[in-house]
Amino acid sequence: MIRETLFLFAPTGQSGGASMFVFLFQMLAIIAIFYFLIIRPRSQQERRHKERLAQVQRGDEIATVGGIVGTVIHVKDDKLTIKSAESRIVVQRDRVADILSSKGGSESS
């Protein structure tokens, strides 16, 4: 019974080398698809975000990951002091989700 079941899954009319080549080609194709559709765009997006964070300066309006919107009043290494309403808050630079407007007044996308 088991022998007949395993026989159904055996390749028909192909040598072992050819079926292995097809399998490897399919695996490489799947890896390439994942790389070009998921991994590469995400890494490019992260790189652009880090570049934008490095350019944050005094006067920029930012939004944090926690949803706080404020204006940068002091920049020091990896910490930003922002003013939101009547409060001053110190946040880590990598906790900035978006730069809403730059000091120059140009809107970012």
LUMMI-930869 format. One record per atom (N, C-alpha, C, O): residue in three letters; x, y, z. Coordinates in steps of 0.02 Angstrom, whole numbers, plus 50000, padded with zeros to 5 digits. Example, Ala and Ser with C-alpha at 12.3 -4.5 7.8 and 13.67 -1.06 7.14 Angstrom:
ALA506604971650390 ALA506154977550390 ALA506604983550390 ALA507124983450423 SER506424988850354 SER506844994750357 SER506455000250394 SER506705005750402 
REM end
This chain:
MET500414994050000 MET500005000050000 MET500445006350000 MET500345010849959 ILE500925006650047 ILE501355012450050 ILE501785012949988 ILE501905018349962 ARG502015007249964 ARG502445007249905 ARG502075009949844 ARG502365013549804 GLU501435008149837 GLU501045010749781 GLU500925018149787 GLU500925021749737 THR500835020549849 THR500725027649860 THR501355031649843 THR501305036849811 LEU501935029349864 LEU502555032749848 LEU502705032649774 LEU502995037249747 PHE502495027349741 PHE502595026649669 PHE502225032149631 PHE502445034349578 LEU501655034449658 LEU501265039549624 LEU501625046349623 LEU501505050449579 PHE502055047449673 PHE502405053849677 PHE503065053849639 PHE503385059149634 ALA503285048349612 ALA503905047949575 ALA503835051549508 ALA503305051049477 PRO504355055149486 PRO504315058449421 PRO504275053349365 PRO504585048049368 THR503895055049315 THR503805050349260 THR504175052849199 THR504095058649178 GLY504585048749170 GLY504925050349108 GLY505495055349114 GLY505745057649063 GLN505705057049173 GLN506265061749181 GLN506825058349220 GLN506715054149263 SER507425060449203 SER507985057749241 SER508045061749306 SER507755067149312 GLY508405059149354 GLY508475062349419 GLY508795069149414 GLY508615073749451 GLY509275070049370 GLY509625076449362 GLY509175081849335 GLY509215087549356 ALA508755080149288 ALA508305085149257 ALA507785087549307 ALA507635093549310 SER507515082949347 SER507005085049395 SER507325089349451 SER507015093849477 MET507945087849468 MET508295091849518 MET508425098849491 MET508375103749529 PHE508595099349427 PHE508705105949396 PHE508065110049397 PHE508085116049412 VAL507505107049382 VAL506865110549383 VAL506705112849453 VAL506475118549463 PHE506815108649503 PHE506695110449572 PHE507125116449594 PHE506885121149624 LEU507775116149578 LEU508225121649597 LEU508035128049561 LEU508065133449591 PHE507835127549498 PHE507615133449461 PHE506995136649493 PHE506955142749499 GLN506525132449515 GLN505925135049548 GLN506095138349615 GLN505815143649630 MET506545135449653 MET506745138449717 MET507095145049706 MET506955149949742 LEU507545145449657 LEU507885151749643 LEU507385157049619 LEU507455162949636 ALA506895155049580 ALA506385159749556 ALA505975162449615 ALA505835168449617 ILE505795158249662 ILE505415160449720 ILE505825165149763 ILE505575170249786 ILE506465163549773 ILE506905167949812 ILE506985174649777 ILE506965179849811 ALA507065174749712 ALA507135180949674 ALA506505185149679 ALA506545191249687 ILE505925181949675 ILE505295185649680 ILE505235188749749 ILE505055194649754 PHE505375185149802 PHE505355187849870 PHE505845193649877 PHE505675198749907 TYR506435192949850 TYR506935198249856 TYR506715204649822 TYR506725210049852 PHE506495204149759 PHE506325210149720 PHE505645213149738 PHE505545219049727 LEU505195209249765 LEU504535211949781 LEU504445213749855 LEU504025217849871 ILE504845210749900 ILE504745211949971 ILE505375214750005 ILE505345220150034 ILE505925211250000 ILE506525212950039 ILE506845219450014 ILE506985223850054 ARG506975219949950 ARG507325225749922 ARG506935232249930 ARG507225237149953 PRO506295232449913 PRO505925238849924 PRO505905240949997 PRO505945246950012 ARG505845236150043 ARG505825237850114 ARG506495240750137 ARG506505245550175 SER507045237750115 SER507695240350135 SER507825247250105 SER508135251450138 GLN507595248550044 GLN507665255150015 GLN507245260250053 GLN507465265950064 GLN506645258350074 GLN506215262850112 GLN506535264450180 GLN506525270250201 GLU506815259550213 GLU507155260750277 GLU507765265350268 GLU507885269650310 ARG508135264450215 ARG508715268650202 ARG508505275950190 ARG508815280450217 ARG507985277050150 ARG507735283850139 ARG507485287050204 ARG507605292950215 HIS507155283150246 HIS506905285750310 HIS507485287750355 HIS507445293050387 LYS508005283750358 LYS508585285450399 LYS508925291750374 LYS509165295850413 GLU508965292550307 GLU509255298550279 GLU508855304750298 GLU509135309950315 ARG508195304150295 ARG507765309750314 ARG507825311350388 ARG507835317250407 LEU507885306250430 LEU507975307450502 LEU508625311050517 LEU508665315150562 ALA509145309450478 ALA509785312650489 ALA509765320050471 ALA510175323950495 GLN509285322050429 GLN509225328950407 GLN508735333150449 GLN508625338950433 VAL508445330150501 VAL507985333950544 VAL508375339550577 VAL508915338550604 GLN508085345550576 GLN508405351250606 GLN507895355450644 GLN507295354150642 ARG508145360450679 ARG507725364750719 ARG507215368250674 ARG507385370850621 GLY506585368250697 GLY506045371450660 GLY505625366650619 GLY505085368450595 ASP505855360450610 ASP505475355450573 ASP504875353150614 ASP504915352450675 GLU504315352050581 GLU503735349250614 GLU503735341650602 GLU503775339450545 ILE503695337850657 ILE503745330650652 ILE503155327250687 ILE502805330250726 ALA503065320950670 ALA502585316650705 ALA502965310550731 ALA503355307550694 THR502855308850793 THR503195303050823 THR502795296750811 THR502225296950788 VAL503105291150826 VAL502775284650819 VAL502165284350865 VAL501665281050849 GLY502195287650922 GLY501645287750970 GLY501085292450952 GLY500575292750986 GLY501165296250897 GLY500635300750875 GLY500705307850899 GLY500245311850888 ILE501255309550931 ILE501355316450954 ILE501615320650896 ILE502095318650863 VAL501305326250884 VAL501515330850832 VAL501805337050865 VAL501495339850911 GLY502385339150843 GLY502695344950873 GLY503235347850829 GLY503395345150775 THR503525353350852 THR504055356750816 THR504715355650852 THR504745356250913 VAL505235354050815 VAL505895352750843 VAL506185359450866 VAL506225364150828 ILE506385359650930 ILE506695365750956 ILE507425364650975 ILE507785369550985 HIS507645358350981 HIS508335357050997 HIS508525350050970 HIS508145345350977 VAL509115349650939 VAL509365343350911 VAL510025341750945 VAL510475345950946 LYS510075335750972 LYS510705333551003 LYS510795326150991 LYS510415322051017 ASP511295324350951 ASP511455317450934 ASP510835313550915 ASP510545314750862 ASP510625308850957 ASP510055304650940 ASP509425306750977 ASP508935302950979 LYS509415312651007 LYS508825314951043 LYS508595321651015 LYS508995325950997 LEU507935322451011 LEU507635328650988 LEU507175331251042 LEU506805327451074 THR507205337751054 THR506735340951099 THR506205344151055 THR506365348251011 ILE505575342351066 ILE505035345251026 ILE504555348951071 ILE504475347451130 LYS504225353951041 LYS503725357651077 LYS503055355851046 LYS502945356750986 SER502615353251088 SER501945351351067 SER501455354751113 SER501435353251173 ALA501065359351086 ALA500605363451125 ALA501005367151178 ALA501425371351160 GLU500885365951242 GLU501235369451296 GLU501785365251327 GLU502085367251377 SER501925359451299 SER502415354851329 SER503045354251286 SER503025355151225 ARG503585352851320 ARG504215351151286 ARG504365343951302 ARG504345341751359 ILE504515340251250 ILE504615333051256 ILE505275331151223 ILE505435333751169 VAL505645326751255 VAL506255324151225 VAL506105317151197 VAL505855312851233 VAL506245316251133 VAL506115309751100 VAL506755307451066 VAL507185311451048 GLN506805300951057 GLN507365298151020 GLN507255299450946 GLN506685299250922 ARG507795300650910 ARG507745302150839 ARG507415296550800 ARG507035297850753 ASP507555290250818 ASP507275284650781 ASP506535283450796 ASP506225279150765 ARG506245287150843 ARG505525286650858 ARG505115291550817 ARG504505292050825 VAL505445295250772 VAL505085299950728 VAL504795295850670 VAL505165292450635 ALA504145296350661 ALA503815292650609 ALA503815296450543 ALA503895293450490 ASP503725303150546 ASP503675306950484 ASP503885314150497 ASP503795316850551 ILE504165317150445 ILE504315324350447 ILE503765327750408 ILE503715327050347 LEU503345331450444 LEU502765334450413 LEU502945340550371 LEU502675341350316 SER503385344750395 SER503625350450355 SER504325352150378 SER504505351750437 SER504725354150329 SER505425355950344 SER505465363350362 SER504985367050353 LYS506035365350386 LYS506155372250406 LYS506055376950346 LYS505815382550354 GLY506225374450287 GLY506145378450227 GLY505425379250206 GLY505285383150161 GLY504975375550237 GLY504265376050222 GLY504015371450167 GLY503425371650149 SER504465367350139 SER504245362750086 SER503935356550118 SER504215353750165 GLU503375354450092 GLU503025348550118 GLU503385342350092 GLU503585342050034 SER503455337350135 SER503765331050114 SER503225325950099 SER502665326250124 SER503415321050056 SER502915315950038 SER502975309950080 SER502595305150071 
REM end
